[in-house]
Amino acid sequence: MNCGGYGQCGTCIVEIVEGMENLSPLTEVEKRKLKNKPDNYRLACQTLVNGPVTVKTKP
């Protein structure tokens, strides 16, 4: 499934290993979709990267 970057399907969930400080704040879509996930999980389609970040895909 793919939602075209609207944050609805969840197939782009990634675990942030390093660099959380280099990411944009959580969007409202992410807050709803990730409410039962660890704090270091993000939706790649909703996240702006502003510096070095290490991620784990398909956590």
HELIX and SHEET records of a PDB file:
HELIX    1   1 MET A   20  ASN A   22  5                                   3    
HELIX    2   2 GLU A   28  LYS A   33  1                                   6    
HELIX    3   3 ALA A   44  GLN A   46  5                                   3    
SHEET    1   A 3 TYR A  41  LEU A  43  0                                        
SHEET    2   A 3 ILE A  13  GLU A  18 -1                                        
SHEET    3   A 3 THR A  54  THR A  57 -1                                        
END                                                                             
